[in-house]
Amino acid sequence: MGNVPPGSGIRVPPDEMRRLVQALFARAGMLPAGAGTMAELLVHTDLRGVFSHGTQQAPGYCRMLRDGEVNPTPQVRVTRQTTTTQTLDGDGGMGHLPCKQGTEWAVECALENGTGAVTTRNHFHFGSAGKYTHIAAARGCIGIAFSSHRYHPQNSVRGVLGASPLSVALPAGEQPPVILDMASSMLEYDEELFARMPFAFFKELGVAAIPYGLGGVLAGIYSPELIPPESRWISNQGSFIAAFSIEAFMDVGEYQAEMDRWVSEVRALEPFPGHEQSELPGGLEWQRERDYAENGISVSDHHRACLEEIAGELEVETRFKAYEQSRFEGGG
C-alpha cells in the first residue's frame, strides 16, 4: 500500500466512493452519522493520494467492527475541559470520530481564543494525521496532530519508533498549503548506513518521541481501564491535536501573501533528480486532490478487488463496472 499513484486501474468519482464506503460502514454496524464521517475522511485521504490510509483501510476496519473488536456505535464524550482544551473519550470506536470532532472544536476555539487543543483516547486507529491538520489550514489556522498506539519498546532502541503519525499544516493563499504528513519511522536500519549517518537515526528517534509523549502518554492511553481484559475493545490509540489562529499573531492577508511568495519561489527551483517539479510537503497532494476531484480517484486493481471483496461479505452493491471506460495503464 504505497502512496505512489497506481500503474493501472480505473477512475472512480469521489461521490461514488463516498456512497460505497458509507454503505460498507453502515452494514458493519455503524450509525449513519459515524459511517458518513468515515466515508468523508477516508475519501478525502484518497483524494490527496495518501492511498495507504484511505479507503484501502475500509475492509479491515469493517471486519473489526463487524467482529466486535471495535465499537461500531461509540458515544464520544468530553471528560475534561478548560477554556481552550478538551479531552475526548472515543468509547472504543474508530479514532476518526473523536479526532474529527476534537479538531473541529479546537479550530473553533482557536478562531475565538487564538489557540485550541484536544487529546483523544480510548479508540482505535485515527488514520493519517494530515486530514485533521488540513481541516485547520482550510479555516486559516496552523494545525498540528500527533498520534501514538499503546506498545512497550523492547530489545533495540529502534523499538521506540513505533511508526507514529504526525502532521503540521501551514495555510497559504493561492499556493498549495504546506502540509507535512508522515510517520515517525523513516529509515530502514542498516549498520553501514548508521556508521555513515548516525545523526539521521538519532534525529529519527527524536521525532518518534514527540507523538509518543503527546499522542500517547498525555492522551492517557495507558490507563488500566483501556487495556484488556478490563476493556473489551482494541482501543489502543490516542492523539494530540491543536490549532492556532493566524489572526492571533498577524494579519491573515499578510501571512498568506508571504507564504504564497515563498512557496511559489520554492516551486520554481530545480527539482530533485527524477522529479518534474519542486514541491514542498503537501504540494503533490494538492495537485492530486485537484485532479482526482475533477477526473475521479485512481483506484488500482488490488484496491478495487479489496473493496469488492468486503462489499460481497456485507452485501453492498459496487458500481465499479460502470467506470471501466476510465481504465488507465502506465500511471493514474
N, C-alpha and C positions, 0 to 999 in steps of 0.2 A: 504493500500500500504506500507507494511513493507519492510525492506531490509534483511530479512532472506530468504534464498533460499526456493522456493515453495515446499510444501509437495508432490505435484503431478503435472503432466503436460507433456510437450514434450520438446525435444531439437531442436532448430532451428539454422541452420548455420548463422553466422554473416552476410555473404554476402546476404543471402536471406532476412534477417531482414532489411538490408540497402535498398535493392531493393523495398521492400514493403513500408517502411517509406518514401523514396524519392518519390515514386509514389503518396502516400497519400498527401504529402505537395504540390506536383505539381498540383494535382487535386483540392486542396484547394485554388490555385491561386498563389503560389509562383513560381518564376523563377527557372530554372534548377539549377543554382549555389546555390541559397538560400536553395532550397529543399535538395540538396546534403549536404550542411553544417548541416542542421537539422538532416538528417539521420546519418551522421558521428558522431555527438556529442551525440545524443540520444542512438545510438547503443553502442558507447564507454561507456556510463554510464551503460547500461545493462551489458556489458562485465565485468565491475567491481562489479556487483551485487548491484548497487545502484538503485534498481528497481523503487523506489518511484519517481525518477526524470529522468528515461529513457523513453523507448518507450511507457510505460503506459500513459505518458503525451500527446502522439501524438493525440489521439482522441479529447481531449479538445482543444488543440492548433488548430487543423484543423477546428473545428467547429467555433472557434472565428475568424479565418482567412476567412473562407467561409462566415460568417455572417457579416463581415465588422467591427468587433470590434478591430481587429489588422491589420495593414497594410501588405498585402501579398507581395508587391513589394517595399520595402523601399529603399531609396537612402542614404546609410550610408555616412556621410561626417565628415571631421575633422573641428572643429570650433575654435580650439585654439591649439597652438603648440609651444614648445620650443625644445631645442636640445634633451632633454630626457623625455619630457612629451607630451601627447596629450589629447584632449577632443573630444570624438566622439558623434555625434548625430545619434540616431537609426531611426529617421523618423517614429516613431510609429509602428515599426515592432517588430519581435521577438528579444529578447535580445541576443540570441545566436549569431546572425550575427555580431553586432558591438563588442561584447565581444571577440569572436574568432579573429576577425580582429585586435582588440586592443591588445590582448595577443600576437599574433604573432609579431606585431610591437614592443611591449615592450621587447620581448625576443631578437629580432634582435638588438634593441637599447642597451640592456644590454650587449650583446656579444661584441659590439663595444665600448661602453662608461662605462661599469661597472654596470649601472642601467638604467631602463626604467620603466615608469609608465603611466597609462591611467585612465581616468574616462569616463564612458559612461552614456548617459541619453536619455530620450525620446524614451523608448522602453518598451516592456512587459517583461515577465519572462525570466531570464537568466539560469534557471535550477540549477543543482548542481554546487557548486563552484569548486569542485575538478577537473573537466575536464579541467579547464583553468590552474590551477597550475600544473597539470600533463604535459601539453604542455611545461611549463618552465623547469620542472625537467628532461624531456626527452632530453632537449638541454643543460644540465649541468648548469642550473640556479636554484636558490631558487625562488619559486613563492608564491605570496600571492594574495588572491582575497576575496573581500567583496561585498555584495550587500544588498540593502535595498529597500523596497517599500514605497510609499507615504501613511502615515497614521498619525493620531493625537491621541496621548495617552489620554485615558480618565479613570476616576474612579481611580482604584488602580494603584500604581507604576508598578505593574506587566504588565500593558498595554504597557510599554515601550519596552518589549522584542521583539515582532514582529516576532519572529522565523526567523531572517535574516540569510542567508547562509554565511559561511566563510570557508576559506581553506588556509593552509600553507603547502607547499611541499618542502621536503629536499631530493635531489637526493642521491643515493648511487651508488655502483658499481655492484657487483654480487648479493647483498642482495636486498630485496624489498625497494623501496624509502619510506620515512616516509611522508605520506600524510594525514594530518588532514582535514576532510571534514565533516562538521556538521552544524546544525542550532544553533543559539544563545540561543534558548529556550530549556532547558534540563529537568527541573523538573516540575512535576505536583504539584501545590501548595496545601499544607496541613498544617493546623495550628499546629498540633502536630509535624510534621516534621520540620516546621520552628522554633518551640520552641527548638528542639534538635539541629538543624543545621542551625542557621540563616546565618552563613558565606557563606554557599553554595548558598543561594538565592542572597546575595549581590554580590558574585563573578559572578553569572549568569547575574545579572543586568549590571555589568561592562563589561562583554563580549558582551552583546547586544548593548551597547552604541557605540562600535567601528564601526561595519558595518553601523549603522545609520549615524554616523558622516562622515565616509569616502565614503561608497557606496550610501549614500542618500544625505546628505546636501552638501558635497564637489562636488558630481556629478551634483548638480543643479536640482534635481527632483521637487523642489517646485517652479520653475519659472512659473509664471501665464500662459504663452502660452502653457504649457504642461498639464494644468488642464482643464477638461471640464467645461464650454461649449466651451472654446477657442480651445481646441484640440478635434478632432473627434475620436481619438484613445485612447485605455486604455493603455497609455504609462506611467505607474506609478512606474517604477523601474529604478534604476541606479546601477553603480558598480564602484569599485576602484580595479585595477589590477596592480601589479608591479612584476618586475623580477630583480634579482640581480645575476650577473655572479660570479660563484665560483672563476674563474681565476683571477678576480679583487682583491681577498682577499688572495688566497693561491693557490698552485699548485693543479689542479683538481685531479690528481692521489693520492696525499697525502690525500686530503679530502675524496675521495671515499674509500680509504683503511681504514681510521679511522671510517667512517660511517659503512662500512661493519663489522669491528671488533665489534663495539658497537651493531649494530642490531643483529648480529649473537649471541652475548652474551646474549642479552635480549631474543631472541627466544629459547635459551637453558634453560631458567629459568622455575620454576614451574608455570603453568598457573593458572588463576582464577578458582575457583570451577566450575565444569560443562563444562569446555573447554579442548580440547585436546592439545592445544599448545599456548604458549605465543606469542603474536603478538603486535607490535606497530601499531599506526594508519596507515592504508594503507596496512598492511600485508595480511589481509583476502581478500581485494580487489585484491591484486597482485595474490594471489592463484586462485581466481575465474576467473580472466582475462585469465590466462594460460589455465585453464580447459575449459572455455566457448569458447575460440578461437579455441581449438582443437576439442571439442566434441559438440559444439553448446550451445547456450544460453538457460538456463532453463526458459521456458515460462509456467506460471501457466494456469489453465483452465480459470480463470477470465481474466487474461491478454490477452489470446488468443481471448476470446469472445469479449472483448472491441475493439480489433483491427479488428476483423471480422465485427463487427457492423459498425464501421466508414468506413471500406472498402466497405461495401454494400451501404452505403449512398453516397459514392463518386465514386462508380462503378469501384473499383480497385480489381484486381484478388488477392486472397490469395492462398497460396500453403501449408497451414499447414497440410492438409490431407496426404501430401507426407511424413511427418515426424512422423506419428503415430507409426511406429516401434521403435521410440526412446522414447516412453512413459515410464515414471518412476513413482513410488509410494514410498513414505517414504523419500522424500528429494532429491532435484536436485542440 
